[in-house]
Amino acid sequence: MIYVFIIASFVMAMFLGRMIIPYILLVTFRRRLFDPIDPRKTHTGHIPRLGGVSFAPIQCCLLTLAVLMLYKLDYVDFHYKTPTLIPMFLLLMCGLVLLFMVGIADDLIGVSYKRKFVAQIIAASLLPLSGLWINDLYGIMKITYLSPWVGMPLTVFAVVLIMNAFNLIDGIDGLCSGLVMAGSITLGGLFVYNHAWLHAVFAFITAGVLIPFFYYNVFGSSRRRHRIFMGDTGSLTLGFSVSFMAISYSVNNQLIMPFSEGAIVVAFSTVLIPVFDVARVMWWRFRHGKPIFKPDRNHLHHKFLRIGLSHHAAMLLILLMAFLFGLFNIIMVEYISNNVVLLLDIVLWIAFHWWFDKVEKRILDKKRVEETEKNEAIPDFESGQVSQAIEL
């Protein structure tokens, strides 16, 4: 019955998302609450950006209902897990509500980066306060157990980093929601395998609520007013949700799930692409003397678009990369150490960008040559017409 319950939670989240998003579209078009157009954005039309308003309320309501039903129906043994699990999920919902309010304020009237950063730190601090923090590195850099004085600040840093990574990678249709959906389904399956039922329910609720949004975001028509963005409300709450799931899977706590040697590598494989991309962009800005926190068009999806790929093609390629990295890590942690797997991830990421930069330079140089030849040919053609007219 627990499997039926998880599937039902997934379907209910999908159904509620499908019911709410059309009303959000109606309100946003009537009040003209559109995403602003600027040179850094990739869209040109009037598109609402309040799609993320549907995520956190559905997550919190269905999660509360799930905990109540699982307790009443006695599908999960809460007798010895309650003091550990319930505070985690209560403060998870508190963090979602806080980020939900900050995100709406930012999407409607704008919030300064400093204030958003403070809100992110407060929300991230709720996880260690609930008892959920990174307490084991599983041998990475030969470190295993972490004291609370190290693990708690590290957890706050990791959550803030992941939230900002998903916020920054939300630049083309379906990318952020697709990455979170894939990560939620992956972690949800792993939670089911390890009998972490509450975490599995939350993971599949998160995946379910994203399916209708993904449809409207990727396949919706701007002319028919069926297209919508998630905005900061969505990217912040989704980043926090994925952080909670990844840390829950990686924490060394038998009350959540059994011990696994490769837990931390597998868990954070779901956020590898956004985090690696943010790290690369920050390093590039530092090397070139650019402001580290100033937005630009140097993210991975921007690079794909520059070589001529469509939004959908770029999104699918990045999702494929995330899938391959995740599959590689899940398989390799069974055979080699976490340090080697992490090193291989970094080497593969650097090698890919080294190769892609050369490809991008070659394509852009070819385009410049073609543009130059085209511009030079136009005056010759016009001068030829003039000379023929004179002769006549």
Legacy VTK file of the C-alpha trace (Angstrom):
# vtk DataFile Version 3.0
C-alpha trace
ASCII
DATASET POLYDATA
POINTS 392 float
0.000 0.000 0.000
2.866 2.416 0.628
3.786 2.300 -3.070
0.192 3.098 -4.019
0.271 6.002 -1.553
3.451 7.429 -3.127
1.968 7.153 -6.621
-1.231 8.810 -5.406
0.763 11.713 -3.932
2.598 12.129 -7.248
-0.658 12.128 -9.245
-2.367 14.509 -6.826
0.525 16.986 -7.059
0.368 16.808 -10.845
-3.414 17.313 -10.815
-3.277 20.326 -8.460
-0.505 21.932 -10.515
-2.578 21.479 -13.658
-5.559 23.103 -11.934
-3.706 26.098 -10.461
-1.448 27.243 -13.313
-4.319 28.392 -15.626
-5.596 30.641 -12.820
-2.101 32.066 -12.332
-1.946 32.795 -16.069
-5.332 34.522 -15.916
-4.319 36.784 -13.019
-0.906 37.640 -14.430
-2.281 38.654 -17.826
-5.078 40.719 -16.320
-2.638 42.520 -13.992
0.118 42.560 -16.643
2.678 40.913 -14.342
5.259 40.036 -16.992
8.928 39.124 -16.887
10.951 42.249 -17.776
12.809 42.234 -21.090
16.512 43.092 -21.042
19.604 42.229 -23.141
20.532 39.362 -20.816
17.166 37.595 -21.263
16.512 35.201 -24.135
12.817 36.038 -24.646
11.268 39.048 -26.377
7.521 38.798 -25.672
5.316 39.441 -22.640
5.478 36.279 -20.542
4.295 35.924 -16.905
6.862 34.774 -14.363
4.737 33.630 -11.425
4.570 29.923 -12.288
6.577 29.113 -9.153
3.697 30.357 -7.016
2.081 26.937 -7.432
5.026 24.889 -6.110
5.443 25.522 -2.368
1.726 25.581 -1.387
1.119 22.237 -3.095
4.289 20.756 -1.599
3.426 21.873 1.934
-0.252 20.898 1.792
0.316 17.449 0.310
3.299 16.742 2.572
1.243 17.623 5.670
-1.596 15.430 4.443
0.856 12.604 3.681
2.417 12.681 7.150
-1.044 12.632 8.740
-2.282 9.773 6.547
0.871 7.685 6.996
0.625 8.142 10.750
-3.084 7.371 10.969
-2.938 4.369 8.638
0.234 3.124 10.359
2.067 2.574 7.060
5.295 3.924 8.594
6.639 3.157 12.054
6.775 6.618 13.639
7.359 5.396 17.190
11.135 5.819 17.218
11.576 8.024 14.130
9.170 10.820 15.076
11.623 12.882 17.200
14.088 12.814 14.293
11.928 13.150 11.200
9.074 15.458 12.167
11.275 18.481 13.118
13.070 18.132 9.771
9.866 18.271 7.744
8.334 21.031 9.864
11.328 23.322 9.381
11.518 22.298 5.728
8.019 23.729 5.285
8.968 26.845 7.277
11.892 27.409 4.911
9.671 26.905 1.872
7.154 29.454 3.175
9.920 32.016 3.871
11.455 31.624 0.411
7.981 31.635 -1.136
7.249 35.072 0.361
10.639 36.496 -0.596
10.322 35.077 -4.106
6.876 36.610 -4.662
8.106 39.986 -3.442
11.071 39.795 -5.808
8.931 38.747 -8.788
6.362 41.498 -8.180
8.314 44.545 -6.968
11.950 43.443 -6.816
14.095 42.656 -3.781
17.755 43.619 -3.421
20.285 40.829 -3.724
21.508 41.424 -0.158
18.051 40.933 1.322
17.471 37.798 -0.752
20.841 36.485 0.391
19.917 37.055 4.054
16.605 35.230 3.530
18.444 32.331 1.896
20.842 32.060 4.844
17.943 32.081 7.332
16.090 29.390 5.382
19.259 27.295 5.015
19.935 27.587 8.765
16.591 25.931 9.509
17.889 22.549 8.303
20.753 22.295 10.850
18.372 23.583 13.540
16.047 20.682 12.724
18.904 18.196 13.156
19.653 17.749 9.452
23.227 18.644 8.572
26.179 17.131 6.710
27.871 15.025 9.379
30.041 12.767 7.208
32.118 13.310 4.048
32.490 9.551 3.486
36.252 9.739 2.948
36.354 12.756 0.614
39.784 14.353 1.221
40.203 11.553 3.812
37.526 13.148 6.029
34.722 11.112 7.527
32.965 12.408 10.649
32.282 16.151 10.857
31.627 17.938 14.125
28.559 20.196 14.351
30.843 23.256 14.348
31.987 22.303 10.850
29.030 20.355 9.465
26.358 22.942 10.249
28.063 25.931 8.543
28.977 23.632 5.645
25.313 22.663 5.303
24.199 26.307 5.254
26.844 27.093 2.622
25.806 24.090 0.491
22.096 24.975 0.623
22.699 28.634 -0.296
25.028 27.566 -3.111
22.489 25.111 -4.539
19.633 27.617 -4.336
21.652 30.240 -6.209
22.889 27.659 -8.717
19.339 26.706 -9.695
18.308 30.352 -9.718
21.125 31.268 -12.114
20.684 28.302 -14.442
16.990 29.140 -14.911
17.701 30.883 -18.207
15.942 28.819 -20.865
12.624 27.015 -21.027
12.375 23.789 -19.058
15.976 23.724 -17.814
15.589 24.411 -14.089
12.310 22.499 -13.789
13.716 19.613 -15.848
16.836 19.315 -13.692
14.829 19.433 -10.457
12.265 16.969 -11.800
14.988 14.509 -12.841
16.806 14.923 -9.522
13.591 14.451 -7.526
12.671 11.274 -9.381
16.211 9.900 -8.952
16.371 10.669 -5.236
12.776 9.536 -4.798
13.631 6.151 -6.280
16.666 5.878 -4.004
14.548 6.808 -0.975
12.024 4.122 -1.896
14.827 1.577 -2.296
16.099 2.448 1.208
12.595 2.612 2.738
12.824 6.330 3.578
9.117 6.703 2.897
8.463 10.299 3.981
11.387 11.567 1.940
10.191 9.516 -1.024
6.712 11.060 -0.768
8.172 14.572 -0.718
10.455 13.807 -3.683
7.592 12.529 -5.833
5.307 15.411 -4.789
8.025 17.795 -5.989
8.377 15.909 -9.279
4.607 15.762 -9.771
4.014 19.474 -9.266
6.656 20.277 -11.906
5.150 18.246 -14.755
2.291 20.652 -15.615
4.584 23.654 -15.236
7.147 22.011 -17.546
4.426 21.571 -20.174
3.307 25.208 -20.009
6.886 26.495 -19.872
8.282 24.435 -22.759
5.298 23.757 -25.009
2.993 26.642 -24.111
2.188 29.194 -26.787
2.840 32.885 -26.116
0.179 33.871 -28.642
-2.460 31.836 -26.824
-1.214 33.115 -23.441
-0.317 29.606 -22.287
3.382 30.154 -21.619
4.798 30.959 -18.177
8.102 31.265 -16.308
8.691 30.124 -12.724
10.439 33.285 -11.486
12.497 33.499 -8.303
9.566 32.114 -6.313
9.991 28.825 -8.135
13.769 28.619 -8.439
14.387 29.439 -4.749
11.833 26.960 -3.383
12.940 24.251 -5.803
16.601 24.784 -4.924
15.731 24.496 -1.237
13.690 21.337 -1.870
16.516 19.631 -3.781
18.998 20.682 -1.075
16.816 19.065 1.574
16.568 15.818 -0.398
20.286 15.674 -1.254
21.411 16.347 2.326
18.851 13.884 3.698
20.251 11.185 1.426
23.886 11.999 2.242
23.562 12.358 6.027
24.913 9.464 8.074
21.806 8.778 10.166
20.320 5.308 10.481
16.922 6.781 11.436
16.623 8.240 7.930
18.146 5.478 5.812
20.837 2.773 5.928
24.514 3.702 5.590
25.992 3.757 2.091
29.652 4.442 1.212
28.873 6.536 -1.849
25.865 8.390 -0.436
27.286 11.908 -0.586
28.552 11.581 -4.177
25.295 10.046 -5.392
23.158 12.628 -3.566
24.955 15.676 -4.916
25.146 14.236 -8.438
21.601 15.570 -8.817
22.884 19.162 -8.450
26.247 18.688 -10.152
25.550 20.567 -13.400
24.132 23.771 -11.813
26.829 23.893 -9.114
29.697 23.206 -11.525
28.309 25.817 -13.920
28.151 28.491 -11.207
31.680 27.648 -10.075
32.969 27.921 -13.654
31.237 31.257 -14.270
32.510 32.726 -10.992
36.056 31.604 -11.819
35.813 33.103 -15.313
34.631 36.452 -13.919
37.420 36.457 -11.333
40.090 35.693 -13.952
38.864 38.451 -16.282
38.417 41.053 -13.568
34.625 41.128 -13.848
32.275 41.648 -10.872
31.645 38.165 -9.485
27.947 38.708 -8.763
27.093 40.720 -11.885
24.844 38.760 -14.290
26.199 37.932 -17.725
25.636 35.568 -20.656
28.413 33.075 -19.917
26.411 30.211 -18.442
26.304 26.810 -20.119
22.930 27.384 -21.773
24.137 30.718 -23.172
27.113 28.952 -24.753
24.832 26.411 -26.419
22.608 29.191 -27.747
25.586 31.117 -29.152
26.570 28.253 -31.436
23.099 28.238 -32.950
21.198 25.606 -30.945
17.532 26.177 -30.202
16.243 26.561 -26.645
14.772 23.062 -26.673
17.964 21.494 -28.046
20.117 23.272 -25.450
17.759 22.211 -22.666
17.754 18.568 -23.788
21.557 18.476 -24.096
22.047 19.848 -20.588
19.500 17.388 -19.176
21.349 14.599 -20.995
24.633 15.762 -19.462
23.052 15.754 -15.993
21.681 12.251 -16.587
25.076 10.939 -17.758
26.929 12.471 -14.798
24.377 11.020 -12.381
24.449 7.569 -13.982
28.249 7.596 -14.069
28.480 8.468 -10.366
25.841 5.974 -9.236
27.681 3.165 -11.047
31.266 4.172 -10.243
30.844 4.643 -6.476
30.318 0.883 -6.296
33.794 0.206 -7.711
36.107 3.130 -6.879
36.511 5.605 -4.034
34.513 8.788 -3.670
37.655 10.877 -4.145
38.391 9.335 -7.533
34.760 9.693 -8.696
34.695 13.354 -7.698
38.046 13.972 -9.381
36.806 12.309 -12.569
33.701 14.522 -12.496
35.864 17.643 -12.302
38.240 16.435 -15.023
35.353 15.539 -17.346
33.701 18.931 -16.744
36.912 20.858 -17.459
37.713 18.719 -20.512
34.222 19.236 -21.916
34.468 23.025 -21.620
38.001 23.064 -23.043
36.727 21.158 -26.085
33.489 23.158 -26.330
35.299 26.509 -26.170
37.341 25.487 -29.205
34.203 24.395 -31.063
32.420 27.618 -30.120
35.376 29.755 -31.255
35.542 27.925 -34.591
31.792 28.366 -35.217
31.780 32.040 -34.197
34.862 32.773 -36.326
33.169 31.138 -39.308
30.059 33.261 -38.741
32.169 36.441 -38.575
33.914 35.568 -41.834
30.578 34.927 -43.520
29.196 38.218 -42.196
32.283 40.092 -43.413
32.062 38.562 -46.880
28.369 39.358 -47.025
28.918 42.987 -46.011
31.749 43.390 -48.546
29.639 41.937 -51.339
26.774 44.405 -50.857
28.727 47.605 -51.857
30.219 45.855 -54.909
26.743 44.871 -56.035
25.394 48.371 -55.518
28.370 50.012 -57.304
27.866 47.659 -60.233
24.239 48.760 -60.507
25.260 52.430 -60.396
27.868 51.992 -63.162
25.331 50.188 -65.358
22.874 53.012 -64.841
25.526 55.605 -65.860
26.364 53.689 -69.030
22.681 53.564 -69.947
LINES 1 393
392 0 1 2 3 4 5 6 7 8 9 10 11 12 13 14 15 16 17 18 19 20 21 22 23 24 25 26 27 28 29 30 31 32 33 34 35 36 37 38 39 40 41 42 43 44 45 46 47 48 49 50 51 52 53 54 55 56 57 58 59 60 61 62 63 64 65 66 67 68 69 70 71 72 73 74 75 76 77 78 79 80 81 82 83 84 85 86 87 88 89 90 91 92 93 94 95 96 97 98 99 100 101 102 103 104 105 106 107 108 109 110 111 112 113 114 115 116 117 118 119 120 121 122 123 124 125 126 127 128 129 130 131 132 133 134 135 136 137 138 139 140 141 142 143 144 145 146 147 148 149 150 151 152 153 154 155 156 157 158 159 160 161 162 163 164 165 166 167 168 169 170 171 172 173 174 175 176 177 178 179 180 181 182 183 184 185 186 187 188 189 190 191 192 193 194 195 196 197 198 199 200 201 202 203 204 205 206 207 208 209 210 211 212 213 214 215 216 217 218 219 220 221 222 223 224 225 226 227 228 229 230 231 232 233 234 235 236 237 238 239 240 241 242 243 244 245 246 247 248 249 250 251 252 253 254 255 256 257 258 259 260 261 262 263 264 265 266 267 268 269 270 271 272 273 274 275 276 277 278 279 280 281 282 283 284 285 286 287 288 289 290 291 292 293 294 295 296 297 298 299 300 301 302 303 304 305 306 307 308 309 310 311 312 313 314 315 316 317 318 319 320 321 322 323 324 325 326 327 328 329 330 331 332 333 334 335 336 337 338 339 340 341 342 343 344 345 346 347 348 349 350 351 352 353 354 355 356 357 358 359 360 361 362 363 364 365 366 367 368 369 370 371 372 373 374 375 376 377 378 379 380 381 382 383 384 385 386 387 388 389 390 391
